Amino acid sequence: MPKLRYGFPPEAFEPSRLPDINTEWVHPDDFKAFAKALAEPDYLPAPSHEEEEEEEQQQQQQQNSAPTLKQPKPKPTTNTAAITKRFSVAVHNFTDDASAVAAAARAATGSDPQPGMQTGGVNNKENKNNNRHKSPKDDSKTYRKDKFNGKCGGNDNQRSKDETGEGIIYQITKWPLLIYTLTWLTGLSICYFITRTYIKAYEAFVLRGNQRKLRKNMRRTSNYREWVAAAKELDCYLGGQSWREENTFAYYNWKTVKRVWDQMRDLRTHAEHYENTGQTAKEAKVAQELKALVEACVKYNFVGVDNPRLYSHTYYGTKNLVQNFIDEAELSKKFLLRTRELAQEEKHTLFKQVNANYGRTALCLSGGASCAYYHIGVVRTLVDADVLPNVITGTSGGALIAALVGTRTNDELKQLLIPALAERIKACQEPITVWGPRWWKTGARFDSVDWAGRCSWFTRGSLTFREAYERTGRILNVSCVPADPHSPTMLCNYLTSPDCVIWSAVLASAAVPGVLNPVVLMTKKQDGTLTPWAFGHRWKDGSLRTDIPIKALNTLFNVNFTIVSQVNPHINFFFFSSRGSIGNPVTHRKGRGWRGGFLTSAIEHYLKLEMNKWLKFIRYTELLPRAMGQDWSQLWLQGFGGTVTILPQPILTDFVYILSDPDPFRLARMMHEGRQSAFPKLKFIANRLKVSRLIEKGRRDTRPWTSRDSIQSNQSEEDLTTMSKGIPNGPMTPMTPMSVDTPSTVFTKDSMDDNDSNATGATPVDEDTTFSNPFGSSQGGEGEADAEGEDPFGNKGGGGDEGKGLGLKWSTPNYSSQTQKEKEGPRMDSIDENEEE
């Protein structure tokens, strides 16, 4: 028998086993269009602080030299200001000459200057900025200092008087207050580190004997079946079986759950009996009663049955009463779906209402540079257990993994997510002799066009968000932040930016200041060519403001259950659940106590709240300077957790290689750690998706496709037709149309109706569901998801305001060979060991 390494056989380390390993999906013209868009200046950049002072001096000189009666009034120039001061069209009732206006606008922006005409205003300043970047002063100490402080480029990187006020008190007290606050935060951080070290030592001392041996055996497992067996053995040793059998528990209403379970079970058994004996009248009456009960009781966190505390006292499973309730809810909905005593329209109304109450589930992959490769192990575990949610979001490094998942089917993911994938991870392979001079000149370590070529393999070429949704049925989301510090964040998906190219959004989400400069999002036109999106506006790292976009997911897709894989190195350390977390109870007092004792847990919580208070003080008083043109005040003041938070534990070498590519053996270790951190959460996730997928199947199976006239949607029929068409065959050249209907259609109105959601986790948005305009939403506010344990700084989920070719052969994707219906893998029920209980 071959020796396993981190649970992987030797063939898992062979790159030849990867599908499409030497395939380059993108046409070179796409990268040329991207490079051209990056070379263009950002449109109408805001003036910098120096330029504001220069403009004030010019205005003052003009006032001092105001024209007298003997002096002729200067003729106005055709610049931006002159265009904006034209007479009102509505009042004077005249029609603009489109060509004349366009010519005047080009002349005003300096892109098409006319002889003898001034091109002043904002654009002269823009030209000065561009010349300043190209001048020899780039190598001076003054320029590098201004670049670090965000004074170069004219992108509103320095706080203006509108933000800080004009009082002299702010200028005098700003730096003393900042130094005092940072000193106090440093002391609190040292105390917090000592407290956590003591708790870890305390748990290591308490965890001994058979309990230590059983926990080590559980950590050595390489698959979920072995882990479940080891977890049950440990639960039996600690007395977890008796805890499951007791119905009483403070964190859910067990009396109501028991009464609803009994009534639901009796109604279903009677209805099935009447169905088998042909007593249709009685069956219809009981079916109506069962329908009313399901409508009232099958909803998110009904009387606390979805409380994470119910899964935090044992290593595997929950209360038997809760498990029986979830299983009975599944059986009852199956009966209501197949019974003939309910009309089709009545069934559709039922499942649509239950879906609105129950909500969707989303997988959120955080940023974290090279630590993001821990996500691969988490995703592989969810795919093997067939519990990968339909909605997937990623930020920064997590956006690359989310794009890989959102553009592949389950069968493809099972072949790709192996240690040999490290052969394609070559983003950081440049030596310091190459990236060092680049960083010195541009302020970024990596080249955007080069990264676009390396990222495009993970996104399967220049696929758009709409094309990825049509191919896999998964809803891919990528968080991006505008370069302007006051503009709202953007959650790119097939609703908000359907024609946006995925690899450009991944690059934008990973554009950390100092690592990658802000980039332009690219959109695919009808002829297949790429053009800048949103007028060429720049975007950057989404984790700086919305690492986990819970609020936007809830608004767009009714997501109220989030599975967060959190690997940010500056956040992981601060996650602490004093009473245990899902599948990881407290080590002493048989999981009923406090980690490290009550006093130590209280001190830990106090120190974290104190640090949170002073971080908010720095943010609200605008004390923190914008280093590298970025507002860093929200780096810790976000919601970083979810309903289920998976925390792969990094090791010290991960911080040393934070911007390095992993080799196959290091990637295997990271995948193993990701799997081990996901195993304890699978039972909770499986119970959730067991009900959720059945509701979604009921919605699809009961859709009134024949009565198309009754469908209400704010999307036009043309948009719905385009969304239902598949991706065309043939090469993805720049001239390939996007909406050609072919026999290789992946998603059609009939195929979506018959699609099994358990195949790829696909759940198309219901066509009779209306959405508000996603472009008008700032995605602001704070989410209120019930997070597992505690957020590291006590913040609620949701956050703030809310990847050059490698010289390999280039070919085109053949979508005709892909089918949405996958072969059945390991089913959730086959892995569910609760049947034995």
CORHU-V558540 format. One record per residue. N is the residue number from 1. SS is DSSP state (A for helix, B for strand, O for the rest). OMEGA is omega in whole degrees, 0 to 359 (NA if undefined). D_FIRST is the distance of its C-alpha to the first C-alpha in whole Angstrom. Layout:
# CORHU-V558540
N&SS&OMEGA&D_FIRST / N&SS&OMEGA&D_FIRST
This chain:
# CORHU-V558540
1&O&182&0 / 2&O&181&4 / 3&O&179&6 / 4&O&176&9 / 5&B&186&13 / 6&O&178&15 / 7&O&182&13 / 8&B&177&13 / 9&O&182&10 / 10&A&182&11 / 11&A&178&13 / 12&A&179&15 / 13&A&181&17 / 14&O&181&18 / 15&A&182&21 / 16&A&180&22 / 17&A&179&20 / 18&O&176&23 / 19&O&177&26 / 20&O&184&29 / 21&O&182&28 / 22&O&183&31 / 23&O&172&33 / 24&B&189&36 / 25&O&190&38 / 26&O&174&41 / 27&O&180&44 / 28&A&180&46 / 29&A&178&49 / 30&A&179&48 / 31&A&177&47 / 32&A&177&51 / 33&A&178&52 / 34&A&178&50 / 35&A&178&51 / 36&A&179&55 / 37&A&178&55 / 38&A&181&54 / 39&A&179&56 / 40&O&178&59 / 41&O&176&61 / 42&O&187&60 / 43&O&176&63 / 44&O&178&66 / 45&O&178&64 / 46&O&182&66 / 47&O&177&68 / 48&O&183&67 / 49&A&180&69 / 50&A&182&71 / 51&A&176&72 / 52&A&178&73 / 53&A&179&76 / 54&A&179&77 / 55&A&178&77 / 56&A&178&79 / 57&A&179&81 / 58&A&178&82 / 59&A&180&83 / 60&A&178&86 / 61&A&178&87 / 62&A&178&88 / 63&A&180&89 / 64&A&180&92 / 65&O&181&93 / 66&O&182&93 / 67&O&177&96 / 68&O&181&99 / 69&O&182&102 / 70&O&182&103 / 71&O&178&99 / 72&O&179&97 / 73&O&181&94 / 74&O&180&91 / 75&O&179&90 / 76&O&178&86 / 77&O&180&83 / 78&O&178&81 / 79&O&183&78 / 80&A&181&76 / 81&A&180&78 / 82&A&180&81 / 83&A&183&78 / 84&A&182&78 / 85&O&178&81 / 86&O&180&83 / 87&O&182&85 / 88&O&178&83 / 89&A&183&83 / 90&A&184&83 / 91&A&187&87 / 92&A&170&88 / 93&O&173&87 / 94&O&185&86 / 95&O&178&83 / 96&O&170&80 / 97&O&187&80 / 98&A&181&76 / 99&A&180&76 / 100&A&179&79 / 101&A&180&77 / 102&A&179&73 / 103&A&179&75 / 104&A&179&77 / 105&A&178&73 / 106&A&178&72 / 107&A&181&75 / 108&A&180&75 / 109&A&178&71 / 110&O&180&72 / 111&O&180&70 / 112&O&185&73 / 113&O&178&76 / 114&O&182&79 / 115&O&177&82 / 116&O&182&84 / 117&O&177&82 / 118&O&176&80 / 119&O&186&77 / 120&O&178&77 / 121&O&185&76 / 122&A&190&72 / 123&A&171&71 / 124&A&178&73 / 125&A&177&71 / 126&A&178&68 / 127&A&177&69 / 128&A&179&69 / 129&A&180&66 / 130&A&178&64 / 131&A&179&67 / 132&A&179&66 / 133&A&184&62 / 134&A&184&63 / 135&O&177&65 / 136&A&180&65 / 137&A&180&65 / 138&A&183&61 / 139&A&182&61 / 140&O&179&63 / 141&A&181&63 / 142&A&181&65 / 143&A&180&63 / 144&A&177&59 / 145&A&178&61 / 146&A&179&62 / 147&A&178&59 / 148&A&181&57 / 149&O&177&60 / 150&O&182&59 / 151&O&182&63 / 152&O&175&62 / 153&O&177&62 / 154&O&181&64 / 155&O&176&61 / 156&O&182&63 / 157&O&179&61 / 158&O&183&63 / 159&O&180&65 / 160&O&180&68 / 161&A&177&71 / 162&A&182&70 / 163&A&188&67 / 164&A&185&69 / 165&O&185&72 / 166&O&182&75 / 167&O&180&76 / 168&A&179&76 / 169&A&179&75 / 170&A&181&71 / 171&A&182&72 / 172&A&188&73 / 173&A&185&70 / 174&A&185&67 / 175&A&175&66 / 176&A&178&67 / 177&A&180&65 / 178&A&180&62 / 179&A&178&62 / 180&A&182&63 / 181&A&179&60 / 182&A&177&57 / 183&A&179&58 / 184&A&177&58 / 185&A&178&55 / 186&A&177&53 / 187&A&178&54 / 188&A&180&53 / 189&A&178&50 / 190&A&178&49 / 191&A&179&50 / 192&A&178&48 / 193&A&178&45 / 194&A&180&46 / 195&A&180&46 / 196&A&177&43 / 197&A&178&41 / 198&A&180&43 / 199&A&179&41 / 200&A&178&38 / 201&A&179&39 / 202&A&180&40 / 203&A&177&37 / 204&A&179&35 / 205&A&181&38 / 206&A&183&38 / 207&O&182&34 / 208&O&179&33 / 209&O&182&32 / 210&A&180&30 / 211&A&177&30 / 212&A&181&29 / 213&A&180&26 / 214&A&178&25 / 215&A&177&26 / 216&A&177&23 / 217&A&180&21 / 218&A&180&22 / 219&A&181&22 / 220&O&183&18 / 221&O&183&17 / 222&O&177&16 / 223&O&188&17 / 224&A&180&20 / 225&A&178&20 / 226&A&180&18 / 227&A&180&21 / 228&A&179&24 / 229&A&179&22 / 230&A&179&23 / 231&A&177&26 / 232&A&178&27 / 233&A&179&27 / 234&A&177&29 / 235&A&179&31 / 236&A&179&32 / 237&A&182&32 / 238&A&180&35 / 239&O&181&37 / 240&A&180&36 / 241&A&178&36 / 242&A&177&40 / 243&A&178&40 / 244&A&185&39 / 245&A&178&41 / 246&O&181&44 / 247&O&186&46 / 248&O&177&48 / 249&O&189&47 / 250&O&191&50 / 251&O&171&48 / 252&O&181&48 / 253&O&187&51 / 254&A&180&49 / 255&A&178&52 / 256&A&178&53 / 257&A&179&49 / 258&A&181&49 / 259&A&180&53 / 260&A&179&51 / 261&A&179&48 / 262&A&182&50 / 263&A&179&53 / 264&A&179&50 / 265&A&180&48 / 266&A&180&51 / 267&A&181&53 / 268&A&180&49 / 269&A&177&49 / 270&A&180&53 / 271&A&177&53 / 272&A&178&50 / 273&A&178&52 / 274&A&178&55 / 275&A&181&53 / 276&A&181&52 / 277&A&177&55 / 278&O&179&57 / 279&O&188&59 / 280&A&182&59 / 281&A&179&62 / 282&A&180&60 / 283&A&180&57 / 284&A&180&59 / 285&A&180&60 / 286&A&179&57 / 287&A&178&55 / 288&A&178&58 / 289&A&179&57 / 290&A&178&53 / 291&A&179&54 / 292&A&179&56 / 293&A&179&54 / 294&A&179&51 / 295&A&185&53 / 296&A&192&54 / 297&A&180&51 / 298&O&179&48 / 299&O&184&48 / 300&O&175&47 / 301&O&178&47 / 302&A&183&49 / 303&A&172&50 / 304&A&183&47 / 305&O&177&44 / 306&O&179&43 / 307&O&179&43 / 308&A&179&40 / 309&A&179&42 / 310&A&179&41 / 311&A&186&37 / 312&O&180&37 / 313&O&176&38 / 314&O&178&34 / 315&O&180&31 / 316&O&172&30 / 317&O&184&33 / 318&O&177&37 / 319&O&178&40 / 320&A&179&39 / 321&A&179&43 / 322&A&180&42 / 323&A&178&39 / 324&A&179&41 / 325&A&181&43 / 326&A&179&41 / 327&A&180&39 / 328&A&176&43 / 329&A&177&44 / 330&A&181&41 / 331&A&181&42 / 332&A&179&46 / 333&A&175&45 / 334&A&179&44 / 335&A&180&47 / 336&A&180&49 / 337&A&184&47 / 338&A&184&47 / 339&O&179&51 / 340&O&181&54 / 341&O&175&56 / 342&O&179&56 / 343&O&181&57 / 344&A&179&55 / 345&A&178&57 / 346&A&177&57 / 347&A&182&53 / 348&A&177&53 / 349&A&179&55 / 350&A&185&53 / 351&A&176&50 / 352&A&179&51 / 353&A&179&53 / 354&A&178&50 / 355&A&178&48 / 356&A&180&51 / 357&A&184&50 / 358&A&177&47 / 359&O&181&46 / 360&B&178&43 / 361&B&181&40 / 362&B&173&39 / 363&B&182&36 / 364&B&180&38 / 365&B&184&36 / 366&O&171&38 / 367&O&180&38 / 368&O&180&37 / 369&A&183&37 / 370&A&174&33 / 371&A&179&32 / 372&A&179&32 / 373&A&170&29 / 374&A&179&28 / 375&A&182&29 / 376&A&177&26 / 377&A&178&24 / 378&A&181&27 / 379&A&180&27 / 380&A&177&24 / 381&A&179&24 / 382&A&179&27 / 383&A&180&26 / 384&A&179&23 / 385&O&180&25 / 386&O&177&28 / 387&O&177&30 / 388&O&182&31 / 389&O&180&35 / 390&O&184&37 / 391&B&183&39 / 392&B&177&37 / 393&B&179&39 / 394&B&180&38 / 395&O&177&41 / 396&O&179&40 / 397&A&177&37 / 398&A&178&36 / 399&A&178&38 / 400&A&179&35 / 401&A&178&32 / 402&A&178&35 / 403&A&176&36 / 404&A&181&32 / 405&A&184&32 / 406&A&180&35 / 407&O&179&35 / 408&O&174&32 / 409&O&182&31 / 410&A&179&28 / 411&A&178&26 / 412&A&180&26 / 413&A&179&26 / 414&A&176&22 / 415&A&185&22 / 416&A&188&24 / 417&O&177&23 / 418&O&181&20 / 419&A&179&20 / 420&A&178&21 / 421&A&178&24 / 422&A&179&25 / 423&A&180&26 / 424&A&180&29 / 425&O&185&30 / 426&O&184&33 / 427&O&187&36 / 428&O&186&36 / 429&O&181&35 / 430&O&177&39 / 431&O&183&40 / 432&A&178&43 / 433&A&179&46 / 434&A&185&45 / 435&A&179&45 / 436&A&177&47 / 437&A&178&51 / 438&A&179&50 / 439&A&181&50 / 440&A&184&53 / 441&A&188&55 / 442&A&183&53 / 443&O&179&52 / 444&O&181&48 / 445&O&187&45 / 446&O&178&44 / 447&O&186&46 / 448&A&182&46 / 449&A&178&46 / 450&A&178&43 / 451&A&177&41 / 452&A&178&42 / 453&A&180&40 / 454&A&182&37 / 455&A&188&37 / 456&O&177&38 / 457&O&181&34 / 458&O&180&33 / 459&O&180&36 / 460&O&178&36 / 461&O&183&39 / 462&O&174&42 / 463&O&173&42 / 464&B&179&44 / 465&A&178&44 / 466&A&180&45 / 467&A&177&43 / 468&A&178&40 / 469&A&179&41 / 470&A&183&42 / 471&A&187&39 / 472&A&185&36 / 473&O&178&39 / 474&O&181&38 / 475&B&181&41 / 476&B&178&40 / 477&B&178&42 / 478&B&181&43 / 479&B&177&45 / 480&B&180&48 / 481&B&178&51 / 482&B&177&54 / 483&O&175&55 / 484&O&186&58 / 485&O&184&58 / 486&O&177&60 / 487&O&181&58 / 488&O&179&56 / 489&O&184&52 / 490&B&173&51 / 491&B&183&48 / 492&B&175&47 / 493&O&185&46 / 494&O&175&47 / 495&O&184&50 / 496&O&180&51 / 497&O&187&50 / 498&O&184&49 / 499&O&177&49 / 500&B&181&48 / 501&B&189&45 / 502&A&184&42 / 503&A&176&41 / 504&A&177&45 / 505&A&177&45 / 506&A&177&41 / 507&A&180&43 / 508&A&181&46 / 509&A&180&44 / 510&O&184&42 / 511&O&177&46 / 512&O&178&46 / 513&O&183&49 / 514&O&179&48 / 515&O&179&45 / 516&O&180&46 / 517&O&176&50 / 518&O&186&51 / 519&B&180&50 / 520&B&173&51 / 521&O&181&50 / 522&B&178&50 / 523&B&181&51 / 524&B&179&50 / 525&O&182&54 / 526&O&180&54 / 527&O&177&54 / 528&O&179&51 / 529&O&182&52 / 530&B&179&51 / 531&B&180&54 / 532&B&180&54 / 533&O&178&54 / 534&A&175&57 / 535&A&177&59 / 536&A&179&57 / 537&O&182&57 / 538&B&180&54 / 539&B&182&51 / 540&B&191&49 / 541&B&180&46 / 542&A&182&46 / 543&A&178&44 / 544&A&181&48 / 545&O&180&49 / 546&O&179&47 / 547&O&178&44 / 548&O&187&43 / 549&O&185&46 / 550&A&183&46 / 551&A&180&50 / 552&A&178&49 / 553&A&178&46 / 554&A&181&48 / 555&A&186&51 / 556&A&190&50 / 557&A&177&47 / 558&O&179&48 / 559&B&175&45 / 560&B&176&45 / 561&B&185&42 / 562&B&173&40 / 563&B&185&36 / 564&B&170&37 / 565&B&189&34 / 566&O&182&36 / 567&O&178&35 / 568&O&184&38 / 569&A&180&38 / 570&A&182&42 / 571&A&186&41 / 572&A&185&38 / 573&O&185&39 / 574&O&174&42 / 575&O&182&40 / 576&O&177&41 / 577&O&186&41 / 578&O&180&43 / 579&O&181&42 / 580&O&180&39 / 581&B&184&37 / 582&O&179&35 / 583&O&180&32 / 584&B&183&33 / 585&O&177&36 / 586&O&188&38 / 587&O&183&36 / 588&O&182&39 / 589&A&177&41 / 590&A&176&39 / 591&A&184&39 / 592&O&186&42 / 593&O&178&44 / 594&O&180&44 / 595&O&182&42 / 596&O&185&43 / 597&O&185&46 / 598&A&184&49 / 599&A&180&51 / 600&A&177&48 / 601&A&178&47 / 602&A&178&51 / 603&A&179&51 / 604&A&181&48 / 605&A&179&49 / 606&A&181&53 / 607&A&180&52 / 608&A&176&50 / 609&A&180&53 / 610&A&177&55 / 611&A&178&53 / 612&A&180&53 / 613&A&182&57 / 614&A&174&58 / 615&A&176&55 / 616&A&177&57 / 617&A&178&60 / 618&A&182&59 / 619&A&186&59 / 620&A&177&62 / 621&O&176&64 / 622&O&182&63 / 623&O&188&62 / 624&O&177&59 / 625&O&181&60 / 626&O&177&58 / 627&A&182&56 / 628&A&176&55 / 629&A&184&57 / 630&O&173&54 / 631&O&185&55 / 632&O&187&53 / 633&O&181&54 / 634&O&184&52 / 635&O&177&48 / 636&O&186&48 / 637&O&176&51 / 638&O&169&48 / 639&O&185&46 / 640&O&182&43 / 641&O&179&41 / 642&O&176&41 / 643&O&172&41 / 644&B&180&37 / 645&B&179&36 / 646&B&187&33 / 647&O&172&33 / 648&O&184&30 / 649&O&179&30 / 650&O&175&31 / 651&O&187&31 / 652&A&182&33 / 653&A&177&32 / 654&A&178&32 / 655&A&177&36 / 656&A&182&36 / 657&O&185&34 / 658&O&177&36 / 659&O&180&37 / 660&O&178&34 / 661&O&179&31 / 662&O&169&27 / 663&O&184&25 / 664&A&183&21 / 665&A&175&20 / 666&A&177&23 / 667&A&177&23 / 668&A&178&19 / 669&A&179&21 / 670&A&177&24 / 671&A&178&22 / 672&A&178&20 / 673&A&177&24 / 674&A&178&25 / 675&A&181&23 / 676&A&179&23 / 677&A&180&27 / 678&A&182&27 / 679&A&182&25 / 680&O&183&29 / 681&O&190&31 / 682&A&182&29 / 683&A&177&31 / 684&A&180&34 / 685&A&180&34 / 686&A&177&32 / 687&A&179&35 / 688&A&184&38 / 689&A&177&36 / 690&A&179&36 / 691&A&185&40 / 692&A&182&40 / 693&A&178&39 / 694&A&176&40 / 695&A&180&44 / 696&A&177&43 / 697&A&177&42 / 698&A&178&45 / 699&A&181&47 / 700&A&184&46 / 701&A&182&46 / 702&O&180&50 / 703&O&178&51 / 704&O&184&55 / 705&O&183&54 / 706&O&181&57 / 707&O&184&59 / 708&A&184&59 / 709&A&183&62 / 710&A&183&62 / 711&O&178&59 / 712&O&179&60 / 713&O&176&58 / 714&O&173&59 / 715&O&181&57 / 716&O&178&59 / 717&A&178&58 / 718&A&178&58 / 719&A&179&55 / 720&A&179&53 / 721&A&179&53 / 722&A&180&52 / 723&A&183&49 / 724&A&181&48 / 725&O&182&48 / 726&O&178&45 / 727&O&188&44 / 728&O&174&45 / 729&O&173&43 / 730&O&184&44 / 731&O&175&44 / 732&O&177&44 / 733&O&181&47 / 734&O&182&50 / 735&O&181&52 / 736&O&177&50 / 737&O&183&51 / 738&O&191&50 / 739&O&178&51 / 740&O&180&51 / 741&O&183&50 / 742&O&177&47 / 743&O&182&46 / 744&O&182&42 / 745&O&180&44 / 746&O&181&41 / 747&O&171&43 / 748&O&182&46 / 749&A&179&48 / 750&A&182&47 / 751&A&177&43 / 752&A&181&43 / 753&A&182&45 / 754&A&186&42 / 755&O&177&39 / 756&O&185&37 / 757&A&182&37 / 758&A&181&33 / 759&A&179&32 / 760&A&185&32 / 761&O&187&34 / 762&O&176&37 / 763&O&178&41 / 764&O&177&44 / 765&O&180&47 / 766&O&185&49 / 767&O&177&52 / 768&O&175&55 / 769&O&181&54 / 770&O&179&56 / 771&O&169&55 / 772&O&183&58 / 773&O&183&58 / 774&A&182&55 / 775&A&181&57 / 776&A&182&60 / 777&O&177&57 / 778&O&180&57 / 779&O&184&54 / 780&O&178&55 / 781&O&181&55 / 782&O&176&53 / 783&O&182&50 / 784&O&179&50 / 785&O&178&47 / 786&O&186&46 / 787&O&176&43 / 788&O&179&41 / 789&O&182&42 / 790&O&168&44 / 791&O&188&45 / 792&O&180&44 / 793&O&177&48 / 794&O&181&49 / 795&O&176&50 / 796&O&184&49 / 797&O&175&47 / 798&O&176&48 / 799&O&186&49 / 800&O&187&52 / 801&O&170&54 / 802&O&NA&52 / 803&O&NA&39 / 804&O&178&42 / 805&O&185&39 / 806&O&180&37 / 807&O&180&38 / 808&O&182&35 / 809&O&180&37 / 810&B&177&39 / 811&O&185&38 / 812&O&181&39 / 813&O&176&37 / 814&O&185&38 / 815&A&182&38 / 816&A&180&39 / 817&A&182&35 / 818&O&176&34 / 819&O&181&35 / 820&O&182&36 / 821&O&182&34 / 822&O&172&30 / 823&O&183&28 / 824&O&175&27 / 825&O&176&24 / 826&O&183&23 / 827&O&179&27 / 828&A&182&28 / 829&A&180&29 / 830&A&179&26 / 831&A&183&25 / 832&O&181&28 / 833&A&183&27 / 834&A&179&31 / 835&A&182&31 / 836&A&182&30 / 837&O&NA&33
